[in-house]
């Protein structure tokens, strides 16, 4: 019975270690996930910056697995290039070793202090970011406490014949040891926790240096599996597969050299635990130095191995709304934003040929545009359901604001699609049926207003992607200019009708077209309001005059 209780203690302390790692990861992502998303999207086009970012984020998250899953989603969504993504992963692998180096020392005395400070900060602060910093401190304290208790629990079984026999068999079978550690790391979703467990076993004398090195190799290999198995498309699998190939190469090189490696590392630390920790760092640092230069070549290889599949025949099927990403708010929001941009691209294609449709009565193209409205509606519904599944409890204040911003973007884009497919195409059909023609001046004025709308659409997409305050101000400022343009064109058109004594018909259709283009522009201007609100600029005169509704404008 005593052995059973010892095993229960060990299982409980390992679970506590994993829970502490989870608290640190979730605390950082909830508090600073949006900032990490912006960094990934804006500043990681160069390998050194991507490498340092991966190393720093992993040091914060305490998990290269979490960094890998986040980078994989951004790479799949197009927010992060494949080559910079590989550099991020090389940095993440090195960053995880720094965490292990720190936690491998006996710093258990500060565990109660961290838990106490974290508890006080979490309970006393009304600021979500400070609350999450408290969560991080509690998680670190639990990790240190669990490691200390693990060492104590392993001490009584240090001389257990059965345990020694099992682990000695792993030392004699390094391939089996690698596989066992890889499976354990995959199950735990934390290479840091498993390597620290190996260190605890080595500290207790349960495994020798050579066996510890084999287990560390397995932990490194297993750390690549969660992101790979959670990816559901060939494009999403490229980055984690690249990370797997890099570490698999390292394992193949090191496996035959475990005994000499243990001897070479002995001067850096005589104990098996210190040998294992130092090997973990040197292994990942060496792979980073070896692969940081040829990442472009590796990226091209991965593209050939995993080519992009053909687009689905049904454009209304979402391409980026991965269910597995719902556990990470910032990743899920990036996926939703990427899918929202697909809607914007569709609306842009719907609007592009409007002038030609009205000038040449292109019924075939008008029919194709009308049919696209149902596709937009299905995509919009899928995005709204995806954001609802994400749930408010998983979002910090900034992520919650981003979720509402995406929702507003989707609804405004849907309204633009409705106006284009239903109203404007109906006017085109009526004009063609009646055999009415617009004058050359009318077509020229219509093209001018249409050009302003298209320019604002591109500006609105940039505002949505980058949250650019200056671009948002420009977009709202363009609204007043377009209203003046619509008024001037209408006046010219009415004067021309009076001179020709036109009784209506084509004139009425033309004015309705101008009105609907103005309505479309109002929805585009509404895309700027969330950005201006966060910047405290909603009291600007132009914005006051616009008087937007929460999800769109109907001016």
C-alpha positions, 0 to 999 in steps of 0.5 A, a space after each residue: 500500500 505504501 508504494 501505491 500512496 507514493 505513486 498517487 503522490 507523484 501523480 498528484 505533484 505532476 498534475 500540480 506542475 502541469 496546472 501551474 504551467 497552464 496558469 502561467 500560459 493562460 495568464 500571459 495569453 489573457 493579459 497580453 495575447 493581443 499585444 503578442 498578436 500585433 507583434 506577430 503580424 507587424 514586426 516578424 518579417 526578419 529572422 533575428 527578430 522572429 527568433 528573439 520573439 519566440 525565445 522571449 514569448 516562450 520564457 513568458 509562457 513557460 511552454 514552447 508548445 503554447 508558442 508553437 500552437 500560436 505561431 502555427 495558427 498565425 502562419 496558417 492564416 497568413 499573418 506570419 510567413 513560414 520562414 519567420 515562423 520557423 525562426 520563431 519556433 527555433 527561438 521558442 525551443 531555446 526559450 524553453 531551455 532557459 525556463 528549465 535552467 532557472 527552475 532546475 535550481 533549488 528555488 523552492 523557498 520562494 514558491 510560497 512568496 510567489 503564491 502569496 503575492 500572486 493571490 493578493 494581486 489577483 484578488 485586490 486588483 480591478 485591472 485585468 492585466 494585473 489580475 493575470 500577472 497575479 495568475 502568472 505568479 501563482 502558477 510559477 509558485 505552484 510549479 516550484 512547489 510541485 518540483 520540490 514535493 516531487 523530489 521529496 516523494 521520489 526520495 523513498 523510492 530511490 532504491 526501489 528495485 522495480 523502479 530501478 529495473 524499469 528505468 534502467 531498461 529505458 537507459 539500455 533502450 534509448 529509442 524506447 526511452 525517446 518514444 516514452 518521453 515523447 508520448 508523455 510530453 504529447 499527453 502533457 502538452 508541456 515539454 518544460 514540465 516533462 524535462 523538469 520531471 526528468 530532472 527530478 528523477 535524475 536528482 533522486 538518482 532514479 535515472 543515470 545521465 545517459 538515460 536522462 539524455 535519452 528522455 530529454 530527447 524524447 521530451 523535445 520530440 514530443 513537444 512538437 506533436 500537439 501543434 502538428 496534431 491539432 492542425 487540420 489543413 496542409 498549410 497549418 501543418 507546415 510550421 509544426 512539421 518543420 519544427 518536428 523535422 528539425 528536432 527529429 534530425 537532432 535526435 537522430 544525430 544524438 542518439 548514437 552519441 549518448 554515452 560520449 555526450 554524457 562524458 563531454 557534459 560532465 565538466 559543466 555539471 557532475 550530477 545527472 540532473 545538471 547534465 540533462 539540463 545543460 544538454 537540453 540547452 545545448 541541443 536546442 541552441 545547436 539546432 537553432 544555429 544550424 537551421 536559422 540560416 537555411 530556414 528559407 530552404 526549409 520553408 520551400 521544402 515544406 511547401 512542396 511536401 504540403 502544397 496548398 489544397 484546391 479551394 473548396 467549390 463552395 466559397 461559403 465554406 469557412 477556411 480559417 475557423 479552426 475549432 482547436 484554436 478556441 482554447 486560445 483567444 488571440 489565435 481564434 480572433 486572428 482566425 476570425 479576422 482572416 475569415 472576415 477579410 475573405 468577406 471583404 475580398 468578396 465584397 470588393 469583387 462585387 463592387 468592382 464592376 458596377 460602372 460597367 454593369 450600369 454602362 453596358 447592361 451586363 446581365 450575366 455579371 449582375 446575376 453572378 453578383 446577386 448570387 454572391 450575397 448568400 455566400 456572404 451571409 453564410 460566412 457571416 453566420 459562421 464567423 458570428 457562431 465562432 465568436 460566440 463559441 469563444 465565449 466572453 469568459 476566455 477574453 480579456 478586455 482588449 480581446 473582448 473589444 477585438 471580438 466586438 470589432 470583428 463582429 461589427 466589421 462582419 455585419 457592416 460587410 454583410 450590409 454592403 453585400 445586401 445593398 450591392 446584390 439586392 438594391 443595386 443589381 435590382 436597379 441594373 435589371 430595371 434599367 436594362 428591362 426599360 431600355 434606359 441609358 445614362 448619359 456619358 456625363 452620368 457615367 463619368 460622375 458615377 465612376 467618380 463616386 464609385 472610385 471614392 467608395 472603392 478607395 474607402 473600402 481598401 482604407 477600411 480593410 487596412 483600418 480593420 487589420 492594423 487598427 491604424 488611428 490615422 487611417 481611421 480618421 481619414 476614412 471618417 473624413 472621407 465620408 463628409 467629402 463623399 456626401 458633398 460629392 453625391 449632392 453635387 452629382 445629384 444636382 447636376 443630374 437633376 439640372 440635366 433632366 430638366 433641360 431634357 424634360 425627362 419625366 423620370 425613369 432613368 433619372 429616378 434609378 440613377 439617384 437611387 444608385 447614388 443614394 445606395 453608394 452613399 449608404 455603402 460608404 456609411 457602412 465603410 466609415 463605420 469600420 473606423 469607429 471602434 478604433 477611434 473610440 479606443 483612441 478617445 477620438 469619438 468626440 471629433 466633429 466629423 464623428 459626432 455628425 456621423 452618429 453611428 449605430 453600434 454595428 453600422 450606419 444608415 446615413 
